[in-house]
Amino acid sequence: MSKVSFLLAGIGIGAVAGLLFAPRSGEKTRALIGKKTEEGRDYIAGKTREFRQQAEDYFDKGRKIVDAGRTFADKVAAI
């Protein structure tokens, strides 16, 4: 498992334990669960966007390297 997976699992376990032992009414607990769920969803969406951007950046860098290699090969072949 990756570090992010362990982090997310720990956050989830901690949130559930906190909810189980917290002295709140059912309505307040449900509101808190909804809030934490939304925060988790936003966190995951943000990380997904971040990872996607990194992948696109790496892909673009790789494409530039391949293009530079082709240009170099064409120049060498022309000699």
C-alpha positions, 0 to 999 in steps of 0.5 A: 500500500502507498503512504497515501493509502495508509494516510487515508485509512488512518484518517477514516479510522480516527474519524470513526473512533472519534464519532463513536466516543464523542458525546453528541446528539444523533443530529449533531453526529450526522452533521459532523459525519456529513461534514467530514465526508465532504472534507474527505471527498474534497481532499481526494478530489484535490489529490486526484487533480494534483496527481493528474497534473503531475502525470501530464507534466511528466508526459509532456517532458517525455514527449519533448525528449522524444521529439529532441531525440528524433530531431537529433537522429534526423540531423545525424542521418542527414550527414 
